[in-house]
Amino acid sequence: MNKTLVHLRKQLHQNPELSGNEYNTAKCIVEFVKQYNPTEIISGIGGTGVAVVYEFDKDGATIVIRCELDALPIIEENTFAHKSDNYGVSHKCGHDGHMAIVAGLAEWLSLAEFNKGKVVLLFQPAEETGKGAAKVLEDERFLNLDSDYVFALHNLPGEKMHSVIVKSGFFTATVQSFRIQLTGKKSHASEPENGLNPAMAVAELIQVLSIFANPNANNENFALLTPICIDLGEKNYGISPENAELHYTIRTWSGEVMTALENQIKQAVSEISNTHKLKAEIAWFEYFPASDNNSECVAMIEKVANLNQVALVEHPKSLKFGEDFGWFSSKYKSAIFGLGAGEDQPALHHSDYDFPDELIDTGLLMFKGLIADILGK
């Protein structure tokens, strides 16, 4: 196990930052990689992102290896020495481990003797909100790198430790979140007939939206609607409320099914709010397009895993979580693969989760193999 990278991982874990505010995390990465003499370091890419460039020759392919800078607004329950020092914020998705793996490529690339091509180590901001990759792709400095391939990994608790999980086509779901705001009229609780209380409309919406669900993950029309937060009125028993909010996150495999689902939701909100004489507004946010893995890139991942005798798992269906890597897959030849984090490991986003340090070497092995396969030909 690489002690330097384990130390970096724990340092990152101890100092987490939320999406879009990863300033110190980015500085930490820059300080670490600059000792390995990259051709160029581009800071502030897509906001707080960092692109570390190793150019061997202007001819040949450009390979981007992408990881994420941000942590989550979750209070950490762990008590180990490297627990989060930023109360209420913690690395519960393993981005600290992903960064350690990608930063670990810097030393190897500084010594590599490829005679063509370019490698970009991309430390992307704001993955958890679905905004980071899109902003990177709006940054001319990233676009000018003329990327040919983009690869990433995500650790997967519940899968065998060190296994590599692959799937052609959709690897992760299309995800969208939304908020419905209903506005009626306040009245005295003893005279609700003099106001417009949105409570019954909320009850109807919850029932109607549940009808749109198709929870069968094996079906191409899979649709999952998860209520996240409902806010109605206040703890004042003399008032019949006028405002209500419903927050949902919805998931499908394809963008086409997502669009159809959004239209169903819009129609339901319009009809129910009109019936109850309420004003209704819908806000859509935190959009994650599906990560659509390129078959050529998946074949490369499989080849590297087999050459290095890493256990390979062909995943039968897409993963239901969102990953903004999908923005890259819509533009470049790309693939994201899973790295098994252990069958008994706490799940992603759980308050007691911690990235397994032994995965760092496996991640390095896979990315080195992909780079060597493309640039060494």
C-alpha positions in Angstrom: 0.0 0.0 0.0 1.4 3.4 -1.0 1.8 5.3 2.3 2.1 8.7 0.6 -1.2 8.3 -1.1 -2.9 6.9 2.0 -1.7 10.0 3.9 -3.0 12.3 1.1 -6.4 10.5 1.1 -6.7 10.9 4.9 -5.7 14.6 4.7 -8.4 15.1 2.1 -10.9 13.2 4.2 -10.1 15.4 7.2 -10.7 18.6 5.3 -13.8 18.2 3.2 -15.5 21.0 1.3 -19.0 21.2 -0.3 -19.7 21.4 -4.0 -18.4 24.6 -5.6 -16.4 25.6 -2.6 -13.5 23.2 -2.9 -10.8 25.9 -2.8 -8.5 24.3 -0.2 -9.0 20.9 -1.6 -7.9 22.1 -5.0 -4.8 23.9 -3.4 -3.9 20.6 -1.6 -4.0 18.7 -5.0 -1.9 21.4 -6.7 0.7 21.3 -3.9 0.9 17.5 -4.2 1.2 17.1 -8.0 3.5 20.0 -8.7 6.4 18.1 -7.2 6.0 15.6 -10.1 6.8 18.3 -12.8 3.6 18.3 -14.9 3.7 20.1 -18.3 1.0 22.4 -17.1 -1.4 22.9 -14.2 -4.7 24.7 -15.0 -6.4 25.9 -11.9 -10.0 27.3 -11.5 -11.3 25.1 -14.4 -15.0 24.9 -14.3 -15.0 26.8 -11.1 -12.6 25.3 -8.5 -11.4 22.4 -10.7 -7.8 21.5 -11.5 -6.4 20.0 -14.7 -2.9 18.5 -14.5 -1.4 18.0 -17.9 1.4 15.7 -19.0 2.3 16.2 -22.6 4.6 13.7 -24.3 4.1 14.8 -27.9 1.5 16.8 -29.9 0.8 13.8 -31.9 -1.3 11.0 -30.4 -4.4 10.7 -28.3 -5.3 12.9 -25.3 -6.6 10.9 -22.3 -8.5 12.5 -19.5 -8.6 10.7 -16.1 -11.4 12.4 -14.1 -12.1 12.4 -10.3 -14.2 14.6 -8.0 -13.2 17.2 -5.5 -16.4 17.7 -3.4 -17.8 16.2 -0.2 -21.4 15.9 1.2 -23.4 17.8 3.8 -23.4 14.8 6.2 -22.3 14.7 9.8 -19.6 12.0 10.2 -20.2 9.4 12.8 -16.7 7.8 12.6 -14.2 8.5 15.4 -10.9 7.6 13.8 -8.0 10.1 13.7 -8.7 11.4 10.2 -12.4 12.1 10.8 -13.8 15.3 9.3 -12.7 18.6 11.0 -15.4 20.4 9.1 -18.5 19.6 11.2 -21.5 18.7 9.0 -19.4 18.0 5.9 -17.7 14.7 5.1 -16.4 12.5 2.3 -19.2 9.9 2.3 -19.0 9.1 -1.4 -15.3 8.3 -1.6 -14.2 11.3 -3.6 -11.2 11.5 -1.2 -10.1 8.1 -2.4 -10.8 8.9 -6.1 -8.6 12.0 -5.8 -5.8 10.0 -4.1 -5.8 7.5 -7.0 -5.7 10.1 -9.7 -3.1 12.2 -7.9 -1.0 9.1 -7.6 -0.7 8.9 -11.4 1.4 12.1 -11.3 4.6 10.4 -10.1 4.2 7.6 -12.6 3.5 10.0 -15.5 6.6 12.1 -14.6 8.8 9.1 -15.2 6.9 7.7 -18.2 8.5 7.6 -21.6 5.6 7.6 -24.0 6.6 9.0 -27.4 3.2 10.5 -28.2 0.0 11.8 -26.7 -1.1 13.7 -23.6 -2.7 12.8 -20.3 -4.9 15.1 -18.3 -5.6 14.5 -14.6 -8.9 16.2 -14.1 -10.0 17.1 -10.5 -13.6 18.1 -11.2 -15.7 20.3 -8.8 -19.4 19.9 -7.8 -20.2 16.4 -8.9 -22.7 16.0 -6.1 -25.0 18.8 -7.4 -24.7 17.7 -11.0 -23.2 21.1 -12.0 -19.4 20.5 -12.1 -18.9 18.5 -15.3 -21.2 20.8 -17.2 -19.2 23.8 -16.1 -15.9 22.1 -17.0 -17.3 21.5 -20.5 -18.1 25.3 -20.7 -14.5 26.2 -19.9 -12.5 27.0 -23.1 -9.3 25.9 -21.4 -10.6 22.4 -21.0 -12.1 22.3 -24.5 -8.7 23.4 -25.9 -7.1 20.3 -24.5 -8.9 18.4 -27.4 -9.7 15.3 -25.4 -10.1 12.0 -27.2 -10.9 9.7 -24.2 -12.3 10.3 -20.8 -12.2 7.6 -18.0 -13.4 7.6 -14.4 -14.1 5.1 -11.6 -16.5 5.0 -8.7 -16.0 2.8 -5.6 -19.0 0.5 -5.0 -19.7 -0.8 -1.5 -21.5 -4.1 -1.6 -19.3 -5.4 -4.4 -16.3 -7.8 -3.9 -13.2 -5.9 -2.8 -10.9 -5.0 -5.8 -13.3 -6.2 -8.4 -13.9 -4.1 -11.5 -17.5 -3.6 -12.5 -18.2 -2.8 -16.1 -21.3 -2.3 -18.3 -21.6 -1.0 -21.9 -24.3 1.6 -22.5 -26.0 3.2 -19.5 -23.8 2.7 -16.4 -25.7 5.2 -14.2 -29.2 6.6 -14.4 -30.6 9.9 -15.7 -31.5 11.8 -12.5 -33.5 15.0 -12.0 -34.8 16.7 -8.9 -37.7 19.1 -8.7 -39.7 21.3 -6.3 -43.4 22.0 -6.5 -44.6 25.2 -4.9 -48.3 25.6 -4.2 -49.8 28.9 -3.1 -53.3 29.4 -1.8 -54.8 31.7 0.8 -54.3 31.8 4.5 -57.3 31.8 6.9 -58.3 31.2 10.5 -58.2 27.5 11.3 -61.8 27.7 12.5 -62.8 29.1 9.1 -60.9 27.1 6.4 -63.6 27.8 3.9 -62.4 31.4 3.8 -59.0 30.4 2.6 -57.3 28.0 0.2 -55.5 25.3 2.1 -53.1 23.3 -0.2 -53.2 20.2 2.0 -55.6 18.2 -0.1 -53.7 19.1 -3.3 -50.5 17.8 -1.7 -52.2 14.5 -0.8 -53.6 14.1 -4.3 -50.2 14.9 -5.9 -48.4 12.3 -3.8 -50.9 9.7 -4.9 -50.9 10.7 -8.5 -47.1 10.9 -8.8 -46.8 7.4 -7.3 -48.8 6.1 -10.2 -46.1 7.2 -12.7 -43.5 5.0 -11.1 -42.2 1.9 -12.8 -39.7 0.5 -10.2 -38.7 -2.5 -12.4 -35.0 -1.8 -13.0 -34.9 -4.4 -15.8 -37.5 -2.5 -17.8 -36.3 0.1 -20.3 -39.2 2.3 -19.1 -37.9 2.2 -15.5 -39.0 5.3 -13.5 -38.4 5.9 -9.8 -40.0 8.9 -8.0 -38.7 9.4 -4.5 -40.4 12.0 -2.2 -37.6 13.9 -0.4 -39.2 16.7 1.6 -42.7 18.0 2.2 -43.3 21.4 3.8 -46.8 22.4 4.7 -47.9 25.1 7.1 -46.5 25.7 10.6 -47.0 24.6 14.1 -49.6 27.2 14.8 -53.0 25.7 15.4 -55.0 28.8 14.7 -53.9 29.1 11.1 -55.0 27.2 8.0 -51.9 27.5 5.8 -51.6 29.0 2.3 -48.2 27.5 1.2 -46.8 24.0 0.5 -43.7 22.6 -1.1 -43.0 19.1 -2.3 -39.5 18.0 -3.3 -38.8 14.9 -5.3 -35.9 13.2 -7.1 -36.8 11.1 -10.2 -34.7 8.5 -12.0 -34.9 6.8 -15.4 -32.5 5.0 -17.6 -32.9 7.1 -20.8 -33.3 10.8 -21.4 -36.4 10.1 -23.5 -38.2 8.4 -20.7 -37.2 11.2 -18.4 -38.7 13.8 -20.7 -42.0 11.9 -20.9 -42.0 11.6 -17.1 -41.4 15.3 -16.7 -44.4 16.0 -19.0 -46.6 13.7 -17.0 -45.6 15.5 -13.8 -46.2 19.0 -15.3 -49.7 17.9 -16.4 -50.6 16.5 -13.0 -49.5 19.6 -11.2 -51.4 21.8 -13.6 -54.7 19.8 -13.3 -54.6 19.4 -9.5 -53.6 22.9 -8.7 -56.4 24.2 -11.0 -58.9 22.0 -9.3 -58.0 23.4 -5.9 -57.7 27.0 -7.3 -54.0 27.2 -6.2 -51.1 28.8 -7.9 -48.4 26.2 -8.8 -44.7 26.6 -9.8 -42.2 23.8 -10.6 -38.5 24.3 -10.4 -36.1 21.7 -11.9 -32.5 21.2 -10.7 -29.6 18.9 -10.0 -29.8 17.2 -13.4 -27.5 14.2 -14.0 -27.5 12.8 -17.6 -27.0 9.0 -17.8 -23.4 7.9 -18.1 -23.5 6.2 -21.4 -20.4 4.0 -21.7 -18.7 3.7 -25.0 -18.2 0.0 -26.0 -14.7 0.6 -27.2 -13.7 2.1 -23.9 -15.4 -0.7 -22.0 -13.5 -3.2 -24.0 -10.2 -1.4 -23.0 -11.2 -1.6 -19.3 -12.0 -5.3 -19.6 -8.6 -5.9 -21.4 -6.7 -4.2 -18.6 -8.5 -6.0 -15.9 -7.9 -9.4 -17.5 -4.2 -8.7 -18.2 -3.7 -7.8 -14.5 -5.9 -10.6 -13.3 -8.3 -8.3 -11.6 -11.8 -9.9 -11.0 -14.1 -8.6 -13.7 -17.9 -8.3 -13.1 -20.2 -7.6 -16.0 -23.0 -5.7 -14.4 -26.4 -6.8 -15.8 -28.2 -3.5 -15.2 -27.5 0.2 -14.8 -26.9 1.7 -11.4 -29.7 3.8 -10.0 -27.6 6.6 -8.6 -26.7 9.8 -10.5 -23.2 10.7 -11.8 -22.5 13.8 -13.7 -19.9 11.9 -15.7 -22.7 11.6 -18.2 -21.9 15.1 -19.4 -18.5 13.8 -20.6 -20.0 10.7 -22.2 -22.3 12.9 -24.3 -19.3 14.5 -25.9 -16.3 12.2 -25.8 -15.5 8.5 -26.1 -15.7 7.6 -22.4 -16.4 5.1 -19.8 -16.8 4.9 -16.0 -16.3 1.7 -14.2 -17.0 0.5 -10.7 -14.3 -0.6 -8.1 -15.6 -3.0 -5.6 -15.2 -1.6 -2.1 -16.1 -4.7 -0.1 -19.4 -6.6 0.5 -19.7 -5.5 4.1 -18.6 -1.9 3.6 -21.1 0.8 4.8 -23.1 2.1 1.8 -22.3 5.4 -0.1 -23.6 8.5 1.7 -23.9 6.7 5.0 -22.6 8.6 7.9 -20.1 5.9 8.9 -18.7 5.3 5.4 -14.9 5.6 4.8 -13.1 4.9 1.6 -11.0 1.7 1.8 -7.3 2.6 1.4 -6.4 -0.8 -0.1 -8.4 0.3 -3.2 -5.9 3.0 -4.1 -3.4 0.5 -5.6 -6.2 -1.2 -7.7 -7.4 2.1 -9.1 -3.8 3.0 -10.0 -3.3 -0.3 -11.7 -6.4 0.1 -13.9 -5.7 3.7 -14.9 -2.0 3.0 -15.7 -3.1 0.1 -17.8 -5.6 2.2 -19.8 -3.1 5.0 -20.4 -0.3 2.5 -21.4 -2.8 0.6 -23.7 -3.7 3.8 -25.6 -0.4 5.7 -25.7 1.9 2.7 -25.9 0.6 1.4 -29.2 
